[in-house]
């Protein structure tokens, strides 16, 4: 099974919404509070909230502040937090769920 992580900052307003959507879907995931990570950890640089599946970015909470060339993962950026159906579809594309009935 693939590993899913929800990375967030304590003050993030979107965090609770995306967490509830993951819970509603019934997907086990690890919560990672950025404030509890060591200063050199790359996960401290992600915007909140971010969902990782086996270290691949699925969605993240906002555009990066850097002016570097966009990476393919930035295509996952969503202005609005997806609802449960949209989130499930994103996770299906990442291979978390089977799309067959």
C-alpha positions as CSV (number, residue, x, y, z in Angstrom):
1,X,0.0,0.0,0.0
2,X,1.2,3.5,-0.8
3,X,2.1,5.8,2.0
4,X,0.0,9.0,2.3
5,X,1.0,12.0,4.4
6,X,-0.8,15.3,5.1
7,X,1.7,18.0,5.8
8,X,0.3,21.2,7.4
9,X,1.0,24.2,9.5
10,X,-1.0,24.8,12.7
11,X,-2.6,28.0,11.5
12,X,-3.7,26.7,8.1
13,X,-7.4,27.2,7.5
14,X,-7.5,24.6,4.7
15,X,-5.9,21.9,6.8
16,X,-9.0,20.9,8.7
17,X,-11.1,20.7,5.5
18,X,-8.7,18.5,3.7
19,X,-8.1,16.3,6.8
20,X,-11.9,15.7,7.1
21,X,-12.1,14.8,3.4
22,X,-9.4,12.2,3.9
23,X,-11.2,10.8,6.9
24,X,-14.5,10.7,5.0
25,X,-12.8,8.8,2.2
26,X,-11.5,6.3,4.8
27,X,-7.9,6.5,3.7
28,X,-5.2,6.0,6.4
29,X,-2.7,8.8,6.4
30,X,0.0,10.3,8.5
31,X,-0.3,13.9,9.7
32,X,3.0,15.9,9.7
33,X,3.0,19.2,11.6
34,X,5.7,21.3,10.0
35,X,6.5,23.0,13.3
36,X,7.6,19.7,14.7
37,X,10.1,19.0,12.0
38,X,13.9,19.8,12.3
39,X,15.0,23.0,10.6
40,X,16.7,21.3,7.6
41,X,13.8,19.1,6.7
42,X,12.6,19.6,3.1
43,X,9.0,19.1,4.2
44,X,9.2,22.5,6.1
45,X,9.2,24.2,2.7
46,X,5.9,22.8,1.5
47,X,2.9,25.0,1.5
48,X,0.0,24.0,3.7
49,X,-1.8,21.7,3.3
50,X,0.2,19.3,1.1
51,X,-0.7,15.7,0.4
52,X,2.1,13.4,-0.5
53,X,1.7,9.8,-1.8
54,X,5.0,7.9,-1.6
55,X,6.8,11.3,-1.7
56,X,5.0,12.5,-4.8
57,X,3.1,15.7,-4.4
58,X,-0.6,15.2,-5.0
59,X,-2.0,18.6,-4.0
60,X,-0.6,21.5,-2.1
61,X,-2.1,24.6,-0.5
62,X,-0.6,27.4,-2.5
63,X,1.8,28.5,-5.1
64,X,5.5,28.4,-4.2
65,X,7.0,31.8,-3.4
66,X,10.1,31.1,-5.4
67,X,10.6,32.4,-9.0
68,X,12.2,29.2,-10.1
69,X,11.0,27.4,-13.2
70,X,7.7,25.5,-12.5
71,X,8.1,21.8,-11.8
72,X,5.6,19.3,-13.1
73,X,4.3,18.8,-9.5
74,X,3.1,22.4,-9.5
75,X,0.4,21.4,-11.9
76,X,-1.2,19.7,-8.8
77,X,-1.7,23.1,-7.2
78,X,-5.4,23.8,-6.6
79,X,-6.7,27.2,-5.7
80,X,-9.6,25.7,-3.8
81,X,-9.4,22.6,-1.6
82,X,-11.1,19.7,-3.5
83,X,-14.3,18.2,-2.1
84,X,-14.4,14.5,-1.2
85,X,-15.2,13.4,-4.8
86,X,-12.5,15.5,-6.4
87,X,-9.9,14.4,-3.8
88,X,-10.8,10.8,-4.3
89,X,-10.3,11.3,-8.1
90,X,-6.9,12.9,-7.5
91,X,-5.9,10.0,-5.3
92,X,-7.2,7.5,-7.9
93,X,-4.9,9.1,-10.5
94,X,-2.0,8.6,-8.0
95,X,-2.9,4.9,-7.8
96,X,-4.3,4.9,-4.3
97,X,-7.7,3.5,-5.2
98,X,-8.8,1.2,-8.0
99,X,-11.1,2.9,-10.4
100,X,-12.9,-0.3,-11.2
101,X,-16.2,-1.1,-9.5
